[in-house]
């Protein structure tokens, strides 16, 4: 199983705790942050409590999730969902808007990808999907070495509109780690 705690140059990734509700509420309730997220908007305290409880309850062997912290502040999330006996994984991430543009999403995601490819020798591919309009997320994936593999047109229905999703993939042999 991947570690509960991962340290990078600037971040500590750790398991979520019930003490993280206020931080999750703060970043999730920002309209710009939540624009491309599959979540209610506005995001209530009850939504944050339920979200944190759900993240804590996840099976860490198949859906490990980390609170991304800077200092003692929870500023975001990195998560993986494994499929087919850990041969494939799906990556997700998000960081508080006040920390956009300084490479923290990529730093957190890179550390998780390193751990996943190191620990699971059978892991062949990591996939990520993002709203096609989410240029920031697309840039993070490209900097991590993911390849744009296609766009799923009108793949989800979010906040009253059909959304095109860009699909990205990273193969083990493409990872420099």
Backbone torsions as a table, in degrees:
resi	resn	phi	psi	omega
1	UNK	NA	147.4	179.6
2	UNK	-70.7	153.4	-176.1
3	UNK	-66.0	150.9	175.8
4	UNK	-72.3	-23.7	-175.6
5	UNK	-130.5	129.1	177.5
6	UNK	-131.0	130.0	179.0
7	UNK	-111.0	136.8	174.8
8	UNK	-117.4	-172.3	179.5
9	UNK	-58.8	-41.6	-175.9
10	UNK	-115.3	-17.3	-169.3
11	UNK	-118.4	157.2	163.5
12	UNK	-122.1	124.2	173.5
13	UNK	-100.7	130.3	-176.9
14	UNK	-146.0	167.5	177.3
15	UNK	-63.8	148.7	175.1
16	UNK	-70.4	152.1	174.6
17	UNK	-133.6	166.0	178.9
18	UNK	-61.8	-21.4	177.6
19	UNK	-71.0	-7.0	-176.2
20	UNK	-91.6	0.9	-175.5
21	UNK	-57.8	-46.9	-177.2
22	UNK	-61.9	-41.4	179.2
23	UNK	-65.8	-44.0	178.6
24	UNK	-62.7	-41.1	177.1
25	UNK	-60.8	-44.3	-177.2
26	UNK	-61.4	-53.7	-176.3
27	UNK	-75.3	-30.2	-178.2
28	UNK	-75.2	-23.4	-176.8
29	UNK	-86.5	-2.0	177.7
30	UNK	-78.5	123.6	-176.4
31	UNK	-59.7	-36.5	178.4
32	UNK	-67.3	-41.8	179.7
33	UNK	-65.4	-44.9	-173.6
34	UNK	-82.0	-6.4	-176.7
35	UNK	-52.3	-40.8	-176.1
36	UNK	-105.0	13.1	-178.8
37	UNK	-100.2	150.1	176.5
38	UNK	-90.0	80.3	-176.8
39	UNK	-157.4	161.2	179.6
40	UNK	-66.4	149.2	175.2
41	UNK	-141.6	119.2	4.6
42	UNK	-70.2	160.8	-176.5
43	UNK	-103.5	115.6	-174.0
44	UNK	-87.6	169.1	175.3
45	UNK	-60.2	-41.1	177.3
46	UNK	-61.3	-40.4	175.7
47	UNK	-58.7	-44.3	-179.9
48	UNK	-64.8	-42.8	178.4
49	UNK	-61.1	-44.9	179.3
50	UNK	-65.3	-40.7	-179.5
51	UNK	-63.4	-47.7	-179.4
52	UNK	-64.0	-42.4	178.2
53	UNK	-60.5	-40.7	178.9
54	UNK	-65.4	-41.3	179.7
55	UNK	-65.6	-38.9	178.3
56	UNK	-66.0	-38.1	-175.0
57	UNK	-77.3	-13.0	-178.1
58	UNK	-59.0	146.9	175.3
59	UNK	-74.5	110.9	-175.2
60	UNK	-65.9	-18.5	178.9
61	UNK	-76.9	-26.6	-178.9
62	UNK	-114.6	-22.7	-179.0
63	UNK	-139.3	61.7	-180.0
64	UNK	-65.5	139.4	-177.5
65	UNK	-138.5	139.0	-179.3
66	UNK	-126.4	140.8	167.1
67	UNK	-79.8	126.7	177.9
68	UNK	-87.5	119.7	-177.2
69	UNK	-119.9	143.8	175.3
70	UNK	-123.4	115.3	-168.2
71	UNK	65.3	-128.7	176.8
72	UNK	-104.1	10.3	-175.0
73	UNK	-99.7	128.6	172.5
74	UNK	-76.1	119.9	-176.5
75	UNK	-116.7	-1.8	-179.6
76	UNK	173.0	-161.8	-172.1
77	UNK	-144.2	146.6	166.7
78	UNK	-133.4	136.3	-179.0
79	UNK	-145.2	153.5	172.2
80	UNK	-127.7	149.1	169.7
81	UNK	-127.5	118.9	-178.1
82	UNK	-90.7	148.6	178.8
83	UNK	-134.0	158.2	173.1
84	UNK	50.4	60.3	177.0
85	UNK	53.8	42.9	176.8
86	UNK	66.3	26.8	175.2
87	UNK	-87.4	-24.8	-179.3
88	UNK	-133.8	153.0	176.4
89	UNK	-144.2	155.6	174.7
90	UNK	-116.8	128.5	-177.5
91	UNK	-100.0	138.7	171.5
92	UNK	-137.7	151.2	-178.9
93	UNK	-160.9	161.7	174.7
94	UNK	-169.4	146.5	180.0
95	UNK	-135.2	147.1	179.3
96	UNK	-50.9	138.4	-176.7
97	UNK	-54.9	-35.0	-177.3
98	UNK	-68.5	-7.8	178.1
99	UNK	-113.3	14.1	177.9
100	UNK	-68.6	149.0	170.6
101	UNK	84.6	6.5	-179.9
102	UNK	-119.7	12.6	172.2
103	UNK	84.4	11.7	-176.8
104	UNK	-72.4	-37.6	176.6
105	UNK	-59.2	-47.6	179.8
106	UNK	-64.5	-38.9	179.8
107	UNK	-63.8	-45.1	178.5
108	UNK	-65.7	-46.6	-179.5
109	UNK	-64.2	-41.7	-180.0
110	UNK	-59.0	-41.4	-178.5
111	UNK	-66.0	-37.2	178.5
112	UNK	-69.9	-41.8	178.0
113	UNK	-61.9	-44.4	176.9
114	UNK	-55.8	-49.1	-179.1
115	UNK	-61.0	-44.2	-176.7
116	UNK	-64.6	-46.6	179.7
117	UNK	-68.0	-31.4	178.9
118	UNK	-72.7	-46.2	-173.4
119	UNK	-77.0	-41.8	-176.4
120	UNK	-103.4	95.5	-178.9
121	UNK	-61.8	-27.4	-179.5
122	UNK	-81.4	-8.6	-179.7
123	UNK	-65.3	119.6	-174.7
124	UNK	-104.3	-33.3	-169.3
125	UNK	-151.0	142.3	171.4
126	UNK	-121.4	131.6	-178.6
127	UNK	-113.2	149.8	172.6
128	UNK	-141.8	143.0	177.2
129	UNK	-126.3	140.8	178.9
130	UNK	-145.1	154.1	173.5
131	UNK	-53.9	129.4	-176.4
132	UNK	-58.0	-24.6	-179.7
133	UNK	-83.3	-6.8	-174.7
134	UNK	-86.3	80.7	-175.2
135	UNK	-61.4	-34.8	-179.6
136	UNK	-64.2	-45.5	-179.6
137	UNK	-66.0	-40.1	178.1
138	UNK	-61.3	-41.9	178.1
139	UNK	-62.0	-41.7	178.1
140	UNK	-59.0	-48.9	-178.5
141	UNK	-61.4	-42.7	179.0
142	UNK	-63.1	-41.5	178.6
143	UNK	-65.3	-28.9	177.6
144	UNK	-79.1	-7.5	178.2
145	UNK	97.2	6.6	177.6
146	UNK	-70.2	150.2	177.9
147	UNK	-107.6	132.8	174.6
148	UNK	-70.6	119.7	-174.6
149	UNK	-104.7	-11.3	178.7
150	UNK	155.9	176.8	179.3
151	UNK	-127.4	128.5	175.6
152	UNK	-91.4	108.5	-174.9
153	UNK	-74.6	134.8	179.0
154	UNK	46.7	47.2	-172.9
155	UNK	-81.0	-27.1	177.1
156	UNK	-133.2	163.5	175.9
157	UNK	-119.9	108.4	-173.9
158	UNK	-125.8	131.8	172.7
159	UNK	48.2	43.3	174.1
160	UNK	83.1	11.0	179.4
161	UNK	-143.6	153.0	173.9
162	UNK	-77.5	140.4	-173.9
163	UNK	-123.9	131.8	172.2
164	UNK	-83.9	135.7	179.5
165	UNK	-113.3	128.7	174.0
166	UNK	-85.8	132.5	-178.3
167	UNK	-108.1	130.6	-179.9
168	UNK	-124.3	148.7	178.3
169	UNK	-137.3	150.7	177.2
170	UNK	-135.1	120.3	177.4
171	UNK	-92.2	151.6	-179.7
172	UNK	-49.0	-46.9	-175.1
173	UNK	-69.5	-11.6	177.3
174	UNK	-90.5	-11.7	-176.2
175	UNK	-83.6	121.9	-177.3
176	UNK	-75.1	-16.1	-175.1
177	UNK	-54.8	NA	NA
